[in-house]
Structures are given as structure tokens and as C-alpha cells.
Amino acid sequence: MQRLQMLGQWRGSALAGLCFAASACVDEKIVYRDGPAFVAPPAAAANFLGYHDETTNRTTCGNCHVTQQGKWEQTAHRDAWATLQASSGAGASCEGCHTVSNKGNAVTDANVGYTATKDSRYHDVQCESCHGPGLDHVTAPARGQMLASVHADTGAVTNGCAECHSGTHHPFVEEWRASRHGRPNDHTFASTGEPNASCRGCHVGQYVLAAWGVNTNYVEKTGATNLANSEGVTCVVCHDPHGSAFPKQLRFAVDAKDPETNLCAKCHQRRSTPDWSGSRDSPHAPQGPLVFGTAGWWPPGIEFLETQSTHGTEANPRLCATCHVQRYNVTDAATGQFQVTVVGHRFLAIPCVDANGRPTAEQKDEDGKRLCQVTSVSFKGCVNSGCHSSETTARSAFVAVENDVATLVALLDGMIAQVPSNQFGAGKVTVGRGAKFNSEMAKMPGSEVHNPFMIKALLRYSGVALNQTYGIPLPPGLAPTASDAKRVRVSSSH
């Protein structure tokens, strides 16, 4: 309320100045009259306040929380009611998710807010949709009231995003729950039972938010001390519920080519180049830099020229999201009847699918190996992006590069096996370790697709470096090709 009084004083001063300048004030003694902080809600609304001013979409909460109000006004939640009315499928059963109701918050009584009153002040998905009824808070404000939950689930007791962003037409939470993002990584807790400091910033939802500078309070904020109380990479990790400058309320852009500002690459960029001080000669989540053309170990004197290569070119502005977040409808092959909308929140670029094209429950084993034949894999994302003319074309290109990389890895590993053992170990900066790093990166599922031309060039020039450094014979099949030569710069000193 103090903030409202201060705002009122500022408005009063400003208005007084304007009146003085224009000499248009009717009563000089009254230069500003403050309105009520909130309008008492109908008893049936069960303490939900809704809009303070429907015509301007000003929520009651927005009277004080002006920053959040301003951000929220740019979101699709603001126009949720109008969106529903414009839909051909609009119906009473949909209204709970397009208004202030018990959907999205901890209230279990369904007959509240708009559902109970049919009052237009409860149109749209407002602050209280996630935070719960606000009457007690505006009557006696205190920090820690009305905390929203970031937990998302599709069980018998649902809350938060799951209550609306689910179902056959928009199964965001169902798909997310089945993805690897849907749970915290148990390996993060393996040693002490507490989240490992070097891992938790990408594998535990609460710590990801903290690492990204999100200090907003929420129900689960202080609970991530063990696996049971930790969140996965939940909806609000990628999407800001209050709104953002990016489409779909994303916290970071998906089209940025800088790993530090690209949403996916914020985490998918760990150890993309060798860590000579450590003892591991393998990458960890190098996908972002791979797409951008900056991953791997390049032998001295050799530089990869296509810094934005293959799937990282201007022809693919959505980068990772083009393939990993694809949307399409699934229909029954026999009847043509609609079954479900796939919304891409399992983040599967080329998923195993059933006969109707719906992603199956099982996708990969613990080692990341695909659990279906390549003939049962969907390449819709490759076609829908406009990059490939047909799924058949995309599948053929995939099989070809997969075979090429497997052959090159086998040849390079044969050379690495002949490198003296004293060339490996923590602290050593050697050609042997660099070549091994490239081999291990090429073996990671998806590497051959993220940047096929660069991966093949890395493997071939690693073989050249092993030959020149240790005298190990270079197999003919590992020699750089004319195609490689177009993509690299070799200095005269090499």
C-alpha cells in the first residue's frame, strides 16, 4: 500500500504540473484522487480478485506488481479468453483453462472464480491462475504469500502448468514427463545424496533457475537438497511464466548462435573441447558447439572454416529447435481419424514411431542407442523445416553419414591404439589425447547429424596428426578428401 501511496503522490504531482501549465483545473484543491486498491470480489469467487480494470487488462495484482503486469501483457495468457472464443472448438469444458479458476493453482474446489460467477473480470489466464486467490494478500500483504509451484505432473493430483497444458491436442506436460528433462539426473546425487555442485546447474531444476539468475520465489525453491525433493528441467526453466522478450515466453532465444545466450546451448555445451587439466578424454554435452561448428580438438595449424556449419547455417534459424521441437498431428492410418497432436516436448529429433507416426514409449537404451530400426524412425522434422524434400531423402542422408562416421571412427581408433601409453593422463597436452577426444565425440549419439561435415573432417585430420606426430601409418580410408579440403584452412607450418 505504501507503494500505491507513493505512486499516487507522483501522479498527483505530475497532474498538478499539467494543470498549472494548461490552466485547466476546475478545483485546485483536488489534484489527484486515489482509487480503491481492489474491488471486493463476489462471495462465490472464493477470494479470487480477477481484473481491476477489464478494459485495459489491468489485473488487481498489477496495481502493485507493475513489472510483472507489464511482462504478462505481452503473453498469450492475456488474450486466452478471446483466443478461446475465436476457436472453432470453443466450449464450456475449455473455459476453466482460459479464465481465472482452480486450474493451475493449489485450489481443489472447482466451483471458484469464473466457474462459479461467470463474471468477465475473471477472463484470461491472470496472476491468480498460478498463484491462487489474492484477497488475503491484498488485505494483509506479507512476503511469501501466494507462492506458485514449478512442479509439473500428470498424476491424480495435478497443479501448475500440467492442469491446462495437457491433453490430446496440447500434451506438453505428458511429453515433457516422458523426456529426459522430466526428472532430475540421479547421477547428480550419486556420491553424497546431495546434488553435486558441478552438475546441479543443468540437471536440477531449482539450481538451473538459480544459475540463470532467476531469484523469484516459488514453493519448491529451497527443497532441492536430495533427489526426492528436486525438480527436473521443468516448464518454468525454459519458459518464464511472467513473460519474456522471446517467443513462447522463452527465457533465452533459440536462434542465438552464442552458446551463452542460446536456450538449448546454455546447458548443452559442457566440455566441447578437451580439458587438458583433467583425465577425461571425452566430451560432455557438446551439442551446441557442435551445431555452431566450434567443438572438438583441431590439430595445430588446422582451422575449420565453416563456423556456422550444416545445421547451424542461416538456412536453419531455429537451430536445435527445428528438429528437436517439432509439431504435427497423428491420425489413424486405417480410418484417418485424429489421434493426438505431437508438440515436440520429448525433444526427439528423429523419434522411433509406431505405424501411425506417433512416437513410441521406448526410444533409447541407457547408452543412448536407438531401440528401433532406422525404417521406423520419423524424419518429419527434416521435411517440415524445409531442409529435405522428403523423409526418404533425409533417411538416406542419415544412414550414409552414420555409416561414414562409424567407418572413420574404427580406423582412427586403430591408430589411437598404437599411441604410446605415456601420451595419456591428466595434465598432458598431446596429439594422442586430442585424437581420442574427437573419436569419443563422434561416438556420441547424434554427433554425426549435428555437424556431419565437421565430424568427418575432425576424424580425418586427427589421423593425419597421429601419423605426423607418432609415425603411425595413416589408413587410406582416413586420408582427408577434396571435400574436407574445402572446409579447412591448413597453415604452412603444419
C-alpha positions in Angstrom: 0.0 0.0 0.0 2.9 2.3 0.7 4.0 1.8 -2.9 0.5 2.7 -4.1 0.6 5.9 -1.9 3.9 6.9 -3.4 2.6 6.2 -6.9 -0.4 8.4 -6.1 1.8 11.2 -4.9 3.8 11.0 -8.1 0.7 11.0 -10.2 -0.7 13.9 -8.2 2.5 16.0 -8.7 2.5 15.2 -12.4 -1.2 16.1 -12.8 -0.7 19.3 -10.8 2.1 20.3 -13.2 -0.1 19.6 -16.2 -3.0 21.6 -14.8 -0.8 24.6 -14.0 0.6 24.6 -17.5 -2.8 24.3 -19.1 -4.7 26.4 -16.6 -7.5 23.9 -16.9 -8.0 22.7 -13.3 -11.6 23.1 -12.2 -10.8 22.6 -8.4 -7.2 23.5 -7.5 -7.7 21.8 -4.0 -8.1 18.4 -5.6 -5.4 17.5 -7.9 -5.5 13.7 -7.6 -7.9 11.2 -6.0 -6.6 7.7 -5.4 -9.0 4.8 -6.3 -9.5 1.7 -4.2 -6.6 -0.9 -4.2 -9.0 -3.6 -5.2 -12.7 -4.2 -5.9 -14.2 -6.7 -3.5 -14.9 -10.0 -5.3 -18.2 -11.8 -5.3 -18.5 -14.3 -2.4 -18.9 -17.2 -4.8 -15.5 -16.4 -6.3 -13.8 -17.8 -3.2 -11.4 -14.9 -2.7 -10.2 -14.7 -6.4 -10.0 -11.0 -7.4 -9.5 -11.1 -11.1 -9.2 -7.9 -13.2 -9.2 -4.4 -11.6 -9.9 -2.9 -15.0 -11.1 -5.3 -17.7 -11.0 -2.7 -20.5 -7.2 -2.2 -20.1 -6.4 -5.8 -18.9 -5.1 -4.4 -15.6 -5.1 -7.2 -13.0 -5.7 -6.4 -9.4 -2.2 -7.8 -8.7 -0.8 -5.4 -11.3 -1.7 -2.4 -9.2 1.4 -3.1 -7.1 3.3 -5.6 -9.2 3.7 -3.4 -12.2 6.8 -5.1 -13.7 5.1 -8.5 -13.8 1.9 -6.8 -15.1 3.9 -5.3 -18.0 5.5 -8.5 -18.9 2.3 -10.5 -18.7 0.5 -8.1 -21.0 2.8 -9.4 -23.8 1.9 -13.0 -23.4 -0.7 -15.2 -24.9 -2.2 -15.7 -21.4 -3.5 -12.1 -21.6 -5.8 -13.0 -24.6 -6.7 -16.5 -23.5 -10.5 -15.8 -23.4 -10.5 -14.1 -26.8 -8.4 -17.0 -28.2 -10.9 -19.5 -27.0 -13.9 -17.6 -28.4 -12.2 -17.4 -31.8 -11.6 -21.2 -31.8 -14.0 -23.5 -33.7 -13.8 -25.9 -30.7 -14.8 -23.4 -28.0 -16.9 -24.9 -25.3 -17.8 -24.8 -21.6 -15.3 -27.6 -20.9 -12.5 -25.4 -22.1 -13.3 -22.3 -20.1 -11.5 -23.3 -16.9 -8.2 -23.1 -18.7 -8.9 -19.7 -20.3 -10.1 -18.0 -17.2 -9.2 -17.5 -13.5 -10.3 -20.7 -11.9 -8.9 -23.6 -9.8 -6.8 -24.6 -12.8 -3.1 -24.0 -12.4 -3.0 -23.4 -8.7 -3.4 -25.3 -5.4 -7.2 -24.8 -5.1 -9.1 -28.1 -5.3 -12.6 -26.8 -5.3 -13.6 -26.5 -9.0 -16.5 -24.1 -8.3 -14.5 -20.9 -7.8 -13.5 -17.8 -9.8 -15.1 -17.7 -13.3 -16.6 -21.1 -13.0 -18.7 -20.0 -10.0 -19.5 -16.5 -11.1 -19.3 -16.3 -14.9 -18.1 -12.8 -14.3 -15.9 -11.3 -17.1 -13.4 -9.9 -14.5 -12.1 -13.5 -14.4 -11.5 -13.8 -18.2 -8.0 -14.7 -19.3 -5.2 -16.5 -17.5 -4.2 -14.0 -14.9 -1.8 -13.9 -12.0 -4.1 -15.8 -9.7 -4.4 -18.6 -12.2 -1.0 -19.8 -11.0 -0.6 -18.0 -7.6 -4.1 -18.7 -6.2 -6.7 -16.4 -4.7 -5.3 -13.0 -3.8 -7.8 -11.5 -1.4 -5.9 -12.3 1.8 -2.7 -11.0 0.3 -4.1 -7.6 -0.7 -5.8 -7.3 2.6 -2.6 -8.0 4.6 0.4 -8.2 2.3 3.4 -10.3 3.5 6.3 -11.8 1.8 6.0 -15.5 1.0 2.2 -15.4 0.4 0.6 -16.9 -2.8 3.7 -18.7 -3.9 3.2 -20.6 -7.2 4.5 -24.1 -7.8 7.0 -25.0 -10.5 6.2 -28.7 -10.2 4.6 -30.3 -13.2 2.9 -33.7 -13.2 0.1 -35.5 -14.9 -0.9 -37.8 -11.9 -4.1 -37.9 -10.0 -3.2 -34.6 -8.2 -2.1 -32.0 -10.7 -1.0 -28.4 -10.2 0.6 -25.7 -12.2 1.2 -25.9 -15.9 0.0 -29.5 -16.1 -3.6 -28.7 -15.4 -4.0 -26.9 -18.7 -1.1 -27.7 -20.9 -2.0 -31.4 -21.3 -4.5 -33.5 -23.3 -4.6 -34.9 -26.8 -4.4 -31.5 -28.5 -1.7 -30.0 -26.4 0.1 -32.8 -24.5 3.1 -30.6 -23.4 3.4 -32.0 -19.9 2.7 -35.6 -20.9 5.5 -35.4 -23.5 7.9 -33.5 -21.2 7.3 -36.0 -18.4 8.4 -38.8 -20.7 11.5 -36.9 -21.7 14.9 -36.9 -20.0 14.1 -33.3 -18.9 11.2 -34.7 -16.9 13.3 -35.7 -13.9 16.5 -34.6 -12.2 19.5 -36.6 -13.2 20.0 -39.2 -10.4 23.7 -39.4 -11.2 23.9 -35.9 -9.9 23.2 -37.3 -6.4 25.2 -40.5 -6.6 28.1 -39.8 -4.3 26.7 -37.9 -1.2 22.9 -37.9 -1.7 23.1 -34.1 -2.2 23.3 -32.5 -5.6 26.8 -32.3 -7.0 27.9 -28.7 -7.3 29.4 -29.1 -10.7 26.3 -30.9 -12.2 23.3 -29.4 -10.5 23.3 -26.2 -12.5 22.0 -28.2 -15.5 20.4 -31.3 -14.0 18.3 -30.0 -11.1 15.5 -27.5 -12.0 15.9 -25.3 -8.9 19.6 -25.0 -9.5 19.2 -24.3 -13.2 17.0 -21.3 -12.4 19.5 -20.1 -9.8 22.4 -20.4 -12.3 20.4 -18.4 -14.8 19.8 -15.6 -12.3 16.2 -16.3 -11.6 15.5 -15.3 -8.0 11.7 -15.4 -8.0 10.2 -17.2 -5.0 8.2 -20.4 -5.6 7.0 -23.3 -3.4 9.9 -25.7 -4.2 12.7 -23.1 -4.2 14.6 -24.4 -1.1 13.7 -28.1 -1.4 16.4 -29.4 -3.7 18.6 -31.0 -1.0 18.0 -34.5 -2.2 16.7 -36.4 -5.2 13.1 -36.8 -3.9 12.6 -33.0 -3.5 14.4 -31.9 -6.6 12.7 -30.9 -9.8 13.7 -31.9 -13.3 14.2 -29.3 -16.1 10.6 -28.3 -15.6 8.4 -26.0 -17.7 9.4 -22.8 -16.0 13.1 -23.4 -16.5 12.7 -22.8 -20.2 9.6 -20.6 -20.1 9.2 -17.5 -17.9 5.6 -17.6 -16.6 5.5 -13.8 -16.3 6.6 -13.3 -19.9 9.8 -12.5 -21.7 11.1 -10.8 -24.8 11.3 -14.0 -26.7 8.5 -16.1 -28.4 6.6 -18.6 -26.4 7.8 -16.8 -23.2 11.2 -18.5 -23.5 13.9 -17.3 -21.1 16.5 -17.2 -23.9 16.4 -17.2 -27.7 16.5 -20.4 -29.7 18.0 -18.6 -32.7 21.1 -17.2 -31.0 24.4 -18.6 -32.2 26.3 -17.9 -29.0 26.2 -20.9 -26.6 25.9 -18.5 -23.6 22.7 -16.9 -25.0 21.1 -19.9 -26.8 18.4 -21.5 -24.7 19.4 -25.1 -25.5 23.2 -24.5 -25.6 23.1 -22.9 -22.1 23.5 -26.5 -20.8 24.3 -28.5 -24.0 27.8 -27.1 -24.3 29.8 -28.7 -21.5 33.4 -29.9 -22.3 33.0 -29.5 -26.0 36.8 -29.1 -26.3 39.5 -31.1 -24.4 40.1 -30.3 -20.8 43.8 -31.0 -20.7 44.0 -30.5 -16.9 41.6 -33.4 -16.2 41.9 -37.0 -17.1 38.8 -37.4 -19.2 39.4 -37.6 -22.9 35.7 -37.4 -23.8 33.2 -34.6 -24.2 30.1 -33.9 -22.1 27.0 -32.4 -23.7 28.9 -30.7 -26.7 25.8 -30.5 -28.9 25.5 -26.7 -29.0 29.1 -26.0 -30.1 28.9 -29.0 -32.5 26.0 -27.3 -34.3 27.8 -24.0 -34.2 31.0 -25.5 -35.7 33.2 -24.8 -32.7 33.5 -28.2 -31.0 36.3 -30.7 -31.0 40.1 -30.7 -31.0 41.7 -29.3 -34.1 45.4 -30.3 -34.7 47.8 -27.3 -34.6 47.8 -25.5 -37.9 44.3 -26.6 -39.0 41.2 -24.5 -38.8 37.6 -25.4 -39.7 36.3 -22.6 -41.9 32.5 -23.1 -41.6 31.9 -21.6 -38.2 28.2 -22.0 -38.8 28.1 -25.3 -40.5 25.5 -27.7 -41.8 22.5 -27.5 -39.4 24.0 -24.2 -37.9 23.6 -22.2 -41.1 21.3 -19.3 -41.8 19.0 -21.7 -43.6 18.2 -23.1 -40.1 17.4 -20.1 -38.0 15.8 -22.1 -35.2 18.9 -24.3 -34.8 18.3 -27.0 -32.2 14.5 -26.3 -32.0 14.0 -27.0 -35.7 14.5 -30.7 -35.3 14.0 -31.2 -31.5 10.7 -29.3 -31.1 8.5 -30.4 -34.0 4.7 -30.3 -34.0 2.4 -32.4 -36.1 -0.9 -34.3 -35.9 -1.1 -38.1 -35.8 -4.1 -39.8 -37.5 -5.1 -43.4 -37.6 -3.7 -45.0 -40.7 -6.9 -47.0 -41.3 -9.6 -44.5 -40.6 -7.9 -41.2 -40.9 -9.3 -40.1 -37.6 -7.3 -37.7 -35.4 -5.4 -39.3 -32.5 -3.1 -36.8 -30.9 -1.0 -33.7 -31.6 2.7 -34.2 -31.2 4.1 -31.0 -29.7 7.8 -31.9 -29.7 8.3 -31.8 -25.9 10.0 -35.1 -25.7 12.7 -33.2 -27.7 13.3 -36.1 -30.0 14.8 -35.1 -33.4 14.2 -38.4 -35.1 12.0 -40.5 -32.8 11.0 -44.1 -33.1 7.3 -44.1 -34.1 4.5 -46.6 -34.5 2.6 -47.4 -37.7 0.6 -44.1 -37.4 3.7 -42.0 -36.8 3.3 -41.5 -33.1 6.5 -41.6 -31.0 6.7 -44.8 -29.1 7.2 -45.1 -25.3 10.7 -46.6 -25.6 13.2 -44.6 -27.6 16.8 -45.3 -26.4 18.6 -47.6 -24.0 20.9 -46.4 -21.2 23.8 -45.9 -23.6 21.7 -43.8 -25.9 21.3 -46.5 -28.6 18.2 -46.2 -30.6 15.6 -49.0 -29.8 14.2 -49.3 -33.3 15.3 -49.8 -36.8 16.0 -46.7 -38.9 13.0 -47.6 -41.1 10.8 -47.0 -38.0 12.2 -43.5 -37.4 10.3 -40.3 -38.2 12.2 -37.7 -40.2 9.2 -35.3 -40.3 11.3 -32.6 -38.7 13.8 -32.7 -41.5 11.0 -32.2 -44.1 8.8 -29.7 -42.1 11.9 -27.5 -41.7 12.2 -27.2 -45.5 15.7 -28.6 -45.5 15.0 -32.0 -47.0 12.5 -32.8 -49.8 11.1 -36.0 -48.2 11.6 -38.3 -45.3 13.1 -40.9 -47.6 15.8 -38.4 -48.7 16.5 -37.4 -45.2 16.7 -41.0 -44.0 19.1 -41.9 -46.8 21.4 -39.0 -45.9 21.3 -40.0 -42.3 22.2 -43.7 -43.0 25.0 -42.6 -45.3 26.7 -40.3 -42.8 26.1 -42.7 -39.9 28.0 -45.4 -41.9 30.7 -43.0 -42.9 31.4 -41.8 -39.3 31.3 -45.4 -38.0 34.0 -46.4 -40.5 36.2 -43.4 -39.8 35.9 -43.9 -36.0 37.0 -47.5 -36.4 40.0 -46.5 -38.5 41.0 -43.7 -36.1 40.7 -45.9 -33.0 43.0 -48.4 -34.7 45.6 -45.6 -34.9 45.0 -44.4 -31.3 45.6 -47.9 -30.0 49.2 -47.6 -31.3 49.9 -44.3 -29.4 52.4 -44.8 -26.5 50.6 -45.0 -23.2 52.6 -42.2 -21.7 50.8 -39.8 -24.0 47.6 -40.1 -22.0 46.8 -38.8 -18.5 45.8 -35.7 -16.6 47.8 -32.6 -17.4 49.2 -33.9 -20.7 48.6 -31.9 -23.8 49.2 -34.4 -26.6 48.0 -35.3 -30.1 47.0 -38.7 -28.8 44.6 -37.2 -26.3 43.2 -34.8 -28.8 42.5 -37.5 -31.3 40.9 -39.7 -28.7 38.6 -36.8 -27.7 37.4 -36.4 -31.3 36.8 -40.2 -31.6 34.7 -40.2 -28.4 32.7 -37.1 -29.5 32.0 -38.8 -32.9 30.6 -41.8 -31.0 28.1 -39.8 -29.1 24.5 -40.3 -30.4 23.5 -37.5 -32.7 27.0 -36.2 -33.3 27.0 -37.4 -36.9 23.9 -35.4 -37.6 24.6 -32.2 -35.6 27.5 -31.4 -37.9 28.4 -34.3 -40.3 31.0 -32.4 -42.4 32.9 -31.2 -39.5 32.9 -34.5 -37.6 34.3 -36.3 -40.7 36.9 -33.7 -41.2 37.9 -33.8 -37.5 38.4 -37.6 -37.7 40.4 -37.5 -40.8 42.7 -34.7 -39.8 43.2 -36.3 -36.4 44.5 -39.3 -38.3 46.9 -37.1 -40.2 48.2 -35.6 -36.9 48.7 -39.0 -35.4 50.7 -40.0 -38.5 52.9 -36.9 -38.4 53.5 -37.0 -34.7 54.0 -40.7 -33.9 54.7 -42.2 -37.4 51.7 -44.4 -37.2 50.6 -45.4 -40.8 47.5 -43.5 -42.0 44.9 -45.9 -43.4 43.9 -44.8 -46.9 40.3 -44.5 -45.9 41.2 -41.9 -43.2 43.0 -39.6 -45.6 41.4 -36.1 -46.0 39.2 -35.7 -49.1 38.8 -32.9 -51.5 35.5 -32.1 -49.7 37.4 -31.8 -46.4 39.9 -29.5 -48.0 37.2 -27.0 -49.0 36.2 -26.7 -45.3 39.5 -26.3 -43.6 42.5 -23.9 -43.7 45.9 -25.6 -43.2 48.8 -23.3 -42.3 52.1 -23.6 -44.0 53.7 -24.6 -40.7 51.6 -27.7 -40.3 
